[in-house]
Amino acid sequence: MQVMKVVGVCAEYAEAAERYFGPSRGAAWVSGFPPDVEMWRIAVIPEQVRILDFETRFPSALSR
């Protein structure tokens, strides 16, 4: 896991605001923060990735 301090609005936060509020309201929401606002970006890096293939392991569950 990585934790990074970001000064200013994170790009991901601005994108989420536009997605949920719409382009104009999202931009207005983000512009309400001071330019030196501190945000934290948390990145979770998985140690393992597994795929559960329902078509191969459970074909009867898909045929209903």
N, CA, C and O atoms as a Maestro MAE file, in Angstrom:
{
 s_m_m2io_version
 :::
 2.0.0
}

f_m_ct {
 s_m_title
 :::
 protein
 m_atom[256] {
  # First column is atom index #
  i_m_mmod_type
  r_m_x_coord
  r_m_y_coord
  r_m_z_coord
  i_m_residue_number
  s_m_chain_name
  s_m_pdb_residue_name
  s_m_pdb_atom_name
  i_m_atomic_number
  :::
  1 25 0.849 -1.171 0.000 1 A "MET " " N  " 7
  2 3 0.000 0.000 0.000 1 A "MET " " CA " 6
  3 2 0.894 1.233 0.000 1 A "MET " " C  " 6
  4 15 1.905 1.286 0.700 1 A "MET " " O  " 8
  5 25 0.508 2.208 -0.787 2 A "GLN " " N  " 7
  6 3 1.243 3.467 -0.847 2 A "GLN " " CA " 6
  7 2 0.318 4.603 -0.447 2 A "GLN " " C  " 6
  8 15 -0.841 4.641 -0.860 2 A "GLN " " O  " 8
  9 25 0.823 5.519 0.348 3 A "VAL " " N  " 7
  10 3 0.073 6.704 0.759 3 A "VAL " " CA " 6
  11 2 0.897 7.921 0.371 3 A "VAL " " C  " 6
  12 15 2.046 8.065 0.788 3 A "VAL " " O  " 8
  13 25 0.295 8.799 -0.438 4 A "MET " " N  " 7
  14 3 1.002 9.988 -0.892 4 A "MET " " CA " 6
  15 2 0.181 11.235 -0.584 4 A "MET " " C  " 6
  16 15 -1.031 11.262 -0.796 4 A "MET " " O  " 8
  17 25 0.844 12.247 -0.090 5 A "LYS " " N  " 7
  18 3 0.198 13.530 0.166 5 A "LYS " " CA " 6
  19 2 0.193 14.328 -1.131 5 A "LYS " " C  " 6
  20 15 1.210 14.409 -1.821 5 A "LYS " " O  " 8
  21 25 -0.947 14.913 -1.461 6 A "VAL " " N  " 7
  22 3 -1.085 15.721 -2.665 6 A "VAL " " CA " 6
  23 2 -1.551 17.102 -2.239 6 A "VAL " " C  " 6
  24 15 -2.531 17.234 -1.506 6 A "VAL " " O  " 8
  25 25 -0.858 18.121 -2.693 7 A "VAL " " N  " 7
  26 3 -1.280 19.493 -2.429 7 A "VAL " " CA " 6
  27 2 -2.104 19.944 -3.622 7 A "VAL " " C  " 6
  28 15 -1.635 19.905 -4.760 7 A "VAL " " O  " 8
  29 25 -3.325 20.370 -3.363 8 A "GLY " " N  " 7
  30 3 -4.272 20.686 -4.430 8 A "GLY " " CA " 6
  31 2 -5.233 19.529 -4.601 8 A "GLY " " C  " 6
  32 15 -5.064 18.476 -3.986 8 A "GLY " " O  " 8
  33 25 -6.216 19.716 -5.416 9 A "VAL " " N  " 7
  34 3 -7.233 18.687 -5.623 9 A "VAL " " CA " 6
  35 2 -6.657 17.570 -6.503 9 A "VAL " " C  " 6
  36 15 -6.114 17.835 -7.575 9 A "VAL " " O  " 8
  37 25 -6.780 16.324 -6.040 10 A "CYS " " N  " 7
  38 3 -6.329 15.172 -6.816 10 A "CYS " " CA " 6
  39 2 -7.139 15.077 -8.104 10 A "CYS " " C  " 6
  40 15 -8.334 15.373 -8.118 10 A "CYS " " O  " 8
  41 25 -6.490 14.669 -9.171 11 A "ALA " " N  " 7
  42 3 -7.173 14.511 -10.453 11 A "ALA " " CA " 6
  43 2 -8.329 13.507 -10.344 11 A "ALA " " C  " 6
  44 15 -9.389 13.710 -10.936 11 A "ALA " " O  " 8
  45 25 -8.121 12.430 -9.589 12 A "GLU " " N  " 7
  46 3 -9.165 11.417 -9.428 12 A "GLU " " CA " 6
  47 2 -10.384 11.996 -8.718 12 A "GLU " " C  " 6
  48 15 -11.520 11.643 -9.036 12 A "GLU " " O  " 8
  49 25 -10.147 12.880 -7.761 13 A "TYR " " N  " 7
  50 3 -11.242 13.501 -7.024 13 A "TYR " " CA " 6
  51 2 -12.044 14.404 -7.951 13 A "TYR " " C  " 6
  52 15 -13.275 14.401 -7.918 13 A "TYR " " O  " 8
  53 25 -11.344 15.176 -8.778 14 A "ALA " " N  " 7
  54 3 -12.024 16.066 -9.716 14 A "ALA " " CA " 6
  55 2 -12.838 15.271 -10.732 14 A "ALA " " C  " 6
  56 15 -13.956 15.661 -11.070 14 A "ALA " " O  " 8
  57 25 -12.291 14.169 -11.216 15 A "GLU " " N  " 7
  58 3 -13.021 13.315 -12.159 15 A "GLU " " CA " 6
  59 2 -14.265 12.722 -11.513 15 A "GLU " " C  " 6
  60 15 -15.322 12.673 -12.142 15 A "GLU " " O  " 8
  61 25 -14.155 12.274 -10.278 16 A "ALA " " N  " 7
  62 3 -15.307 11.706 -9.576 16 A "ALA " " CA " 6
  63 2 -16.383 12.764 -9.352 16 A "ALA " " C  " 6
  64 15 -17.572 12.477 -9.490 16 A "ALA " " O  " 8
  65 25 -15.977 13.979 -9.009 17 A "ALA " " N  " 7
  66 3 -16.947 15.057 -8.798 17 A "ALA " " CA " 6
  67 2 -17.711 15.350 -10.086 17 A "ALA " " C  " 6
  68 15 -18.924 15.560 -10.053 17 A "ALA " " O  " 8
  69 25 -17.012 15.367 -11.216 18 A "GLU " " N  " 7
  70 3 -17.689 15.608 -12.492 18 A "GLU " " CA " 6
  71 2 -18.608 14.455 -12.863 18 A "GLU " " C  " 6
  72 15 -19.675 14.670 -13.438 18 A "GLU " " O  " 8
  73 25 -18.203 13.235 -12.540 19 A "ARG " " N  " 7
  74 3 -19.043 12.085 -12.866 19 A "ARG " " CA " 6
  75 2 -20.336 12.102 -12.051 19 A "ARG " " C  " 6
  76 15 -21.408 11.822 -12.589 19 A "ARG " " O  " 8
  77 25 -20.246 12.427 -10.761 20 A "TYR " " N  " 7
  78 3 -21.418 12.372 -9.895 20 A "TYR " " CA " 6
  79 2 -22.282 13.625 -9.968 20 A "TYR " " C  " 6
  80 15 -23.507 13.529 -9.909 20 A "TYR " " O  " 8
  81 25 -21.666 14.797 -10.094 21 A "PHE " " N  " 7
  82 3 -22.430 16.044 -10.095 21 A "PHE " " CA " 6
  83 2 -22.730 16.559 -11.491 21 A "PHE " " C  " 6
  84 15 -23.596 17.419 -11.655 21 A "PHE " " O  " 8
  85 25 -22.029 16.049 -12.507 22 A "GLY " " N  " 7
  86 3 -22.123 16.589 -13.851 22 A "GLY " " CA " 6
  87 2 -20.957 17.544 -14.075 22 A "GLY " " C  " 6
  88 15 -20.339 18.009 -13.118 22 A "GLY " " O  " 8
  89 25 -20.655 17.838 -15.341 23 A "PRO " " N  " 7
  90 3 -19.460 18.640 -15.637 23 A "PRO " " CA " 6
  91 2 -19.445 20.021 -14.977 23 A "PRO " " C  " 6
  92 15 -18.438 20.406 -14.383 23 A "PRO " " O  " 8
  93 25 -20.528 20.757 -15.072 24 A "SER " " N  " 7
  94 3 -20.494 22.133 -14.539 24 A "SER " " CA " 6
  95 2 -20.550 22.158 -13.010 24 A "SER " " C  " 6
  96 15 -19.807 22.908 -12.376 24 A "SER " " O  " 8
  97 25 -21.418 21.350 -12.420 25 A "ARG " " N  " 7
  98 3 -21.506 21.328 -10.961 25 A "ARG " " CA " 6
  99 2 -20.275 20.689 -10.339 25 A "ARG " " C  " 6
  100 15 -19.849 21.088 -9.255 25 A "ARG " " O  " 8
  101 25 -19.695 19.692 -11.022 26 A "GLY " " N  " 7
  102 3 -18.471 19.064 -10.514 26 A "GLY " " CA " 6
  103 2 -17.308 20.044 -10.494 26 A "GLY " " C  " 6
  104 15 -16.545 20.102 -9.530 26 A "GLY " " O  " 8
  105 25 -17.183 20.814 -11.569 27 A "ALA " " N  " 7
  106 3 -16.118 21.821 -11.621 27 A "ALA " " CA " 6
  107 2 -16.342 22.899 -10.563 27 A "ALA " " C  " 6
  108 15 -15.389 23.383 -9.952 27 A "ALA " " O  " 8
  109 25 -17.601 23.271 -10.349 28 A "ALA " " N  " 7
  110 3 -17.901 24.267 -9.317 28 A "ALA " " CA " 6
  111 2 -17.563 23.724 -7.933 28 A "ALA " " C  " 6
  112 15 -17.030 24.451 -7.094 28 A "ALA " " O  " 8
  113 25 -17.863 22.468 -7.692 29 A "TRP " " N  " 7
  114 3 -17.553 21.846 -6.405 29 A "TRP " " CA " 6
  115 2 -16.047 21.870 -6.144 29 A "TRP " " C  " 6
  116 15 -15.603 22.259 -5.064 29 A "TRP " " O  " 8
  117 25 -15.266 21.451 -7.143 30 A "VAL " " N  " 7
  118 3 -13.813 21.383 -6.992 30 A "VAL " " CA " 6
  119 2 -13.216 22.782 -6.832 30 A "VAL " " C  " 6
  120 15 -12.253 22.956 -6.085 30 A "VAL " " O  " 8
  121 25 -13.768 23.769 -7.514 31 A "SER " " N  " 7
  122 3 -13.223 25.125 -7.413 31 A "SER " " CA " 6
  123 2 -13.480 25.744 -6.042 31 A "SER " " C  " 6
  124 15 -12.884 26.769 -5.711 31 A "SER " " O  " 8
  125 25 -14.354 25.143 -5.241 32 A "GLY " " N  " 7
  126 3 -14.612 25.631 -3.895 32 A "GLY " " CA " 6
  127 2 -13.509 25.310 -2.898 32 A "GLY " " C  " 6
  128 15 -13.490 25.863 -1.798 32 A "GLY " " O  " 8
  129 25 -12.591 24.425 -3.267 33 A "PHE " " N  " 7
  130 3 -11.471 24.085 -2.390 33 A "PHE " " CA " 6
  131 2 -10.375 25.134 -2.530 33 A "PHE " " C  " 6
  132 15 -10.173 25.666 -3.621 33 A "PHE " " O  " 8
  133 25 -9.669 25.439 -1.455 34 A "PRO " " N  " 7
  134 3 -8.537 26.366 -1.580 34 A "PRO " " CA " 6
  135 2 -7.427 25.717 -2.406 34 A "PRO " " C  " 6
  136 15 -7.313 24.491 -2.422 34 A "PRO " " O  " 8
  137 25 -6.610 26.513 -3.090 35 A "PRO " " N  " 7
  138 3 -5.565 25.939 -3.955 35 A "PRO " " CA " 6
  139 2 -4.536 25.103 -3.203 35 A "PRO " " C  " 6
  140 15 -3.895 24.237 -3.797 35 A "PRO " " O  " 8
  141 25 -4.371 25.348 -1.912 36 A "ASP " " N  " 7
  142 3 -3.372 24.593 -1.154 36 A "ASP " " CA " 6
  143 2 -3.993 23.496 -0.286 36 A "ASP " " C  " 6
  144 15 -3.398 23.072 0.705 36 A "ASP " " O  " 8
  145 25 -5.194 23.039 -0.661 37 A "VAL " " N  " 7
  146 3 -5.836 21.973 0.104 37 A "VAL " " CA " 6
  147 2 -4.947 20.726 0.062 37 A "VAL " " C  " 6
  148 15 -4.330 20.429 -0.961 37 A "VAL " " O  " 8
  149 25 -4.890 20.010 1.168 38 A "GLU " " N  " 7
  150 3 -4.096 18.781 1.240 38 A "GLU " " CA " 6
  151 2 -5.025 17.582 1.118 38 A "GLU " " C  " 6
  152 15 -5.998 17.458 1.863 38 A "GLU " " O  " 8
  153 25 -4.720 16.709 0.181 39 A "MET " " N  " 7
  154 3 -5.455 15.464 0.013 39 A "MET " " CA " 6
  155 2 -4.449 14.322 0.075 39 A "MET " " C  " 6
  156 15 -3.244 14.527 -0.075 39 A "MET " " O  " 8
  157 25 -4.956 13.136 0.293 40 A "TRP " " N  " 7
  158 3 -4.094 11.963 0.389 40 A "TRP " " CA " 6
  159 2 -4.542 10.933 -0.640 40 A "TRP " " C  " 6
  160 15 -5.726 10.613 -0.740 40 A "TRP " " O  " 8
  161 25 -3.600 10.429 -1.389 41 A "ARG " " N  " 7
  162 3 -3.880 9.383 -2.379 41 A "ARG " " CA " 6
  163 2 -3.403 8.064 -1.784 41 A "ARG " " C  " 6
  164 15 -2.242 7.926 -1.399 41 A "ARG " " O  " 8
  165 25 -4.312 7.102 -1.714 42 A "ILE " " N  " 7
  166 3 -3.995 5.784 -1.171 42 A "ILE " " CA " 6
  167 2 -4.071 4.779 -2.314 42 A "ILE " " C  " 6
  168 15 -5.116 4.628 -2.946 42 A "ILE " " O  " 8
  169 25 -2.971 4.101 -2.573 43 A "ALA " " N  " 7
  170 3 -2.916 3.091 -3.626 43 A "ALA " " CA " 6
  171 2 -2.747 1.720 -2.980 43 A "ALA " " C  " 6
  172 15 -1.806 1.493 -2.219 43 A "ALA " " O  " 8
  173 25 -3.647 0.832 -3.285 44 A "VAL " " N  " 7
  174 3 -3.587 -0.537 -2.772 44 A "VAL " " CA " 6
  175 2 -3.086 -1.428 -3.904 44 A "VAL " " C  " 6
  176 15 -3.693 -1.482 -4.973 44 A "VAL " " O  " 8
  177 25 -2.000 -2.110 -3.671 45 A "ILE " " N  " 7
  178 3 -1.402 -2.974 -4.690 45 A "ILE " " CA " 6
  179 2 -1.599 -4.418 -4.253 45 A "ILE " " C  " 6
  180 15 -1.051 -4.829 -3.230 45 A "ILE " " O  " 8
  181 25 -2.369 -5.197 -5.009 46 A "PRO " " N  " 7
  182 3 -2.621 -6.582 -4.601 46 A "PRO " " CA " 6
  183 2 -1.369 -7.443 -4.731 46 A "PRO " " C  " 6
  184 15 -0.542 -7.238 -5.618 46 A "PRO " " O  " 8
  185 25 -1.253 -8.401 -3.836 47 A "GLU " " N  " 7
  186 3 -0.145 -9.342 -3.902 47 A "GLU " " CA " 6
  187 2 -0.479 -10.512 -4.814 47 A "GLU " " C  " 6
  188 15 0.413 -11.147 -5.376 47 A "GLU " " O  " 8
  189 25 -1.767 -10.793 -4.957 48 A "GLN " " N  " 7
  190 3 -2.225 -11.900 -5.783 48 A "GLN " " CA " 6
  191 2 -3.490 -11.498 -6.498 48 A "GLN " " C  " 6
  192 15 -4.295 -10.728 -5.974 48 A "GLN " " O  " 8
  193 25 -3.666 -12.021 -7.695 49 A "VAL " " N  " 7
  194 3 -4.897 -11.800 -8.445 49 A "VAL " " CA " 6
  195 2 -5.387 -13.163 -8.910 49 A "VAL " " C  " 6
  196 15 -4.626 -13.952 -9.469 49 A "VAL " " O  " 8
  197 25 -6.653 -13.426 -8.674 50 A "ARG " " N  " 7
  198 3 -7.232 -14.705 -9.103 50 A "ARG " " CA " 6
  199 2 -8.486 -14.433 -9.915 50 A "ARG " " C  " 6
  200 15 -9.181 -13.441 -9.696 50 A "ARG " " O  " 8
  201 25 -8.760 -15.310 -10.839 51 A "ILE " " N  " 7
  202 3 -9.946 -15.192 -11.678 51 A "ILE " " CA " 6
  203 2 -10.832 -16.396 -11.407 51 A "ILE " " C  " 6
  204 15 -10.372 -17.538 -11.410 51 A "ILE " " O  " 8
  205 25 -12.098 -16.126 -11.175 52 A "LEU " " N  " 7
  206 3 -13.063 -17.197 -11.005 52 A "LEU " " CA " 6
  207 2 -13.837 -17.297 -12.306 52 A "LEU " " C  " 6
  208 15 -14.671 -16.442 -12.606 52 A "LEU " " O  " 8
  209 25 -13.566 -18.330 -13.072 53 A "ASP " " N  " 7
  210 3 -14.170 -18.518 -14.385 53 A "ASP " " CA " 6
  211 2 -15.459 -19.323 -14.238 53 A "ASP " " C  " 6
  212 15 -15.427 -20.548 -14.130 53 A "ASP " " O  " 8
  213 25 -16.585 -18.627 -14.237 54 A "PHE " " N  " 7
  214 3 -17.870 -19.298 -14.054 54 A "PHE " " CA " 6
  215 2 -18.220 -20.187 -15.235 54 A "PHE " " C  " 6
  216 15 -18.879 -21.211 -15.053 54 A "PHE " " O  " 8
  217 25 -17.799 -19.824 -16.435 55 A "GLU " " N  " 7
  218 3 -18.139 -20.637 -17.608 55 A "GLU " " CA " 6
  219 2 -17.478 -22.002 -17.547 55 A "GLU " " C  " 6
  220 15 -18.061 -22.986 -18.002 55 A "GLU " " O  " 8
  221 25 -16.284 -22.082 -17.001 56 A "THR " " N  " 7
  222 3 -15.576 -23.359 -16.919 56 A "THR " " CA " 6
  223 2 -15.927 -24.124 -15.653 56 A "THR " " C  " 6
  224 15 -16.174 -25.328 -15.706 56 A "THR " " O  " 8
  225 25 -15.952 -23.433 -14.509 57 A "ARG " " N  " 7
  226 3 -16.147 -24.133 -13.237 57 A "ARG " " CA " 6
  227 2 -17.604 -24.373 -12.899 57 A "ARG " " C  " 6
  228 15 -17.926 -25.383 -12.274 57 A "ARG " " O  " 8
  229 25 -18.499 -23.471 -13.295 58 A "PHE " " N  " 7
  230 3 -19.912 -23.584 -12.938 58 A "PHE " " CA " 6
  231 2 -20.805 -23.333 -14.157 58 A "PHE " " C  " 6
  232 15 -21.595 -22.389 -14.137 58 A "PHE " " O  " 8
  233 25 -20.709 -24.137 -15.209 59 A "PRO " " N  " 7
  234 3 -21.497 -23.857 -16.409 59 A "PRO " " CA " 6
  235 2 -23.006 -23.960 -16.175 59 A "PRO " " C  " 6
  236 15 -23.777 -23.272 -16.843 59 A "PRO " " O  " 8
  237 25 -23.437 -24.805 -15.242 60 A "SER " " N  " 7
  238 3 -24.875 -24.945 -14.998 60 A "SER " " CA " 6
  239 2 -25.487 -23.702 -14.384 60 A "SER " " C  " 6
  240 15 -26.684 -23.464 -14.547 60 A "SER " " O  " 8
  241 25 -24.695 -22.902 -13.681 61 A "ALA " " N  " 7
  242 3 -25.205 -21.682 -13.068 61 A "ALA " " CA " 6
  243 2 -25.547 -20.633 -14.130 61 A "ALA " " C  " 6
  244 15 -26.411 -19.787 -13.900 61 A "ALA " " O  " 8
  245 25 -24.887 -20.677 -15.281 62 A "LEU " " N  " 7
  246 3 -25.126 -19.704 -16.336 62 A "LEU " " CA " 6
  247 2 -26.240 -20.112 -17.279 62 A "LEU " " C  " 6
  248 15 -26.766 -19.278 -18.015 62 A "LEU " " O  " 8
  249 25 -26.603 -21.382 -17.266 63 A "SER " " N  " 7
  250 3 -27.601 -21.871 -18.226 63 A "SER " " CA " 6
  251 2 -29.030 -21.687 -17.752 63 A "SER " " C  " 6
  252 15 -29.963 -22.061 -18.462 63 A "SER " " O  " 8
  253 25 -29.223 -21.128 -16.587 64 A "ARG " " N  " 7
  254 3 -30.582 -20.953 -16.056 64 A "ARG " " CA " 6
  255 2 -31.301 -19.822 -16.702 64 A "ARG " " C  " 6
  256 15 -32.452 -19.549 -16.364 64 A "ARG " " O  " 8
  :::
 }
 m_bond[255] {
  # First column is bond index #
  i_m_from
  i_m_to
  i_m_order
  :::
  1 1 2 1
  2 2 3 1
  3 3 4 2
  4 3 5 1
  5 5 6 1
  6 6 7 1
  7 7 8 2
  8 7 9 1
  9 9 10 1
  10 10 11 1
  11 11 12 2
  12 11 13 1
  13 13 14 1
  14 14 15 1
  15 15 16 2
  16 15 17 1
  17 17 18 1
  18 18 19 1
  19 19 20 2
  20 19 21 1
  21 21 22 1
  22 22 23 1
  23 23 24 2
  24 23 25 1
  25 25 26 1
  26 26 27 1
  27 27 28 2
  28 27 29 1
  29 29 30 1
  30 30 31 1
  31 31 32 2
  32 31 33 1
  33 33 34 1
  34 34 35 1
  35 35 36 2
  36 35 37 1
  37 37 38 1
  38 38 39 1
  39 39 40 2
  40 39 41 1
  41 41 42 1
  42 42 43 1
  43 43 44 2
  44 43 45 1
  45 45 46 1
  46 46 47 1
  47 47 48 2
  48 47 49 1
  49 49 50 1
  50 50 51 1
  51 51 52 2
  52 51 53 1
  53 53 54 1
  54 54 55 1
  55 55 56 2
  56 55 57 1
  57 57 58 1
  58 58 59 1
  59 59 60 2
  60 59 61 1
  61 61 62 1
  62 62 63 1
  63 63 64 2
  64 63 65 1
  65 65 66 1
  66 66 67 1
  67 67 68 2
  68 67 69 1
  69 69 70 1
  70 70 71 1
  71 71 72 2
  72 71 73 1
  73 73 74 1
  74 74 75 1
  75 75 76 2
  76 75 77 1
  77 77 78 1
  78 78 79 1
  79 79 80 2
  80 79 81 1
  81 81 82 1
  82 82 83 1
  83 83 84 2
  84 83 85 1
  85 85 86 1
  86 86 87 1
  87 87 88 2
  88 87 89 1
  89 89 90 1
  90 90 91 1
  91 91 92 2
  92 91 93 1
  93 93 94 1
  94 94 95 1
  95 95 96 2
  96 95 97 1
  97 97 98 1
  98 98 99 1
  99 99 100 2
  100 99 101 1
  101 101 102 1
  102 102 103 1
  103 103 104 2
  104 103 105 1
  105 105 106 1
  106 106 107 1
  107 107 108 2
  108 107 109 1
  109 109 110 1
  110 110 111 1
  111 111 112 2
  112 111 113 1
  113 113 114 1
  114 114 115 1
  115 115 116 2
  116 115 117 1
  117 117 118 1
  118 118 119 1
  119 119 120 2
  120 119 121 1
  121 121 122 1
  122 122 123 1
  123 123 124 2
  124 123 125 1
  125 125 126 1
  126 126 127 1
  127 127 128 2
  128 127 129 1
  129 129 130 1
  130 130 131 1
  131 131 132 2
  132 131 133 1
  133 133 134 1
  134 134 135 1
  135 135 136 2
  136 135 137 1
  137 137 138 1
  138 138 139 1
  139 139 140 2
  140 139 141 1
  141 141 142 1
  142 142 143 1
  143 143 144 2
  144 143 145 1
  145 145 146 1
  146 146 147 1
  147 147 148 2
  148 147 149 1
  149 149 150 1
  150 150 151 1
  151 151 152 2
  152 151 153 1
  153 153 154 1
  154 154 155 1
  155 155 156 2
  156 155 157 1
  157 157 158 1
  158 158 159 1
  159 159 160 2
  160 159 161 1
  161 161 162 1
  162 162 163 1
  163 163 164 2
  164 163 165 1
  165 165 166 1
  166 166 167 1
  167 167 168 2
  168 167 169 1
  169 169 170 1
  170 170 171 1
  171 171 172 2
  172 171 173 1
  173 173 174 1
  174 174 175 1
  175 175 176 2
  176 175 177 1
  177 177 178 1
  178 178 179 1
  179 179 180 2
  180 179 181 1
  181 181 182 1
  182 182 183 1
  183 183 184 2
  184 183 185 1
  185 185 186 1
  186 186 187 1
  187 187 188 2
  188 187 189 1
  189 189 190 1
  190 190 191 1
  191 191 192 2
  192 191 193 1
  193 193 194 1
  194 194 195 1
  195 195 196 2
  196 195 197 1
  197 197 198 1
  198 198 199 1
  199 199 200 2
  200 199 201 1
  201 201 202 1
  202 202 203 1
  203 203 204 2
  204 203 205 1
  205 205 206 1
  206 206 207 1
  207 207 208 2
  208 207 209 1
  209 209 210 1
  210 210 211 1
  211 211 212 2
  212 211 213 1
  213 213 214 1
  214 214 215 1
  215 215 216 2
  216 215 217 1
  217 217 218 1
  218 218 219 1
  219 219 220 2
  220 219 221 1
  221 221 222 1
  222 222 223 1
  223 223 224 2
  224 223 225 1
  225 225 226 1
  226 226 227 1
  227 227 228 2
  228 227 229 1
  229 229 230 1
  230 230 231 1
  231 231 232 2
  232 231 233 1
  233 233 234 1
  234 234 235 1
  235 235 236 2
  236 235 237 1
  237 237 238 1
  238 238 239 1
  239 239 240 2
  240 239 241 1
  241 241 242 1
  242 242 243 1
  243 243 244 2
  244 243 245 1
  245 245 246 1
  246 246 247 1
  247 247 248 2
  248 247 249 1
  249 249 250 1
  250 250 251 1
  251 251 252 2
  252 251 253 1
  253 253 254 1
  254 254 255 1
  255 255 256 2
  :::
 }
}
